[in-house]
Amino acid sequence: MNIPQYFKDIEENTKKVYAVAEEARAKGFDPVSKVEIPLARSLAEKVVGLISS
């Protein structure tokens, strides 16, 4: 597996996990209605997400 494919697989699997989490939250299995941890593709996006929340 090459590096771009590796990161693409990680991103796709992460989206699947988030979808499962959002579905569970929609059913009321968690007291919070949305996934609290936003996805960030870079360190800069993560910093902006942390500062703006």
C-alpha positions, 0 to 999 in steps of 0.5 A: 500500500502506498502512502496516499492510499494509506491516508485515504483509507484512514480518512474513509474509515474515520468518516464511517466511525463518525457516521456510526457515532452520529447515528447512535447519538440520534437514537439517544444513546448518548446524552450529547446530540453531536460528536464533540470532536471535530475532524481536522485534516491538518494541525492548522485546522485543529488549532482553529477548531480548538480556539473557536470552540 
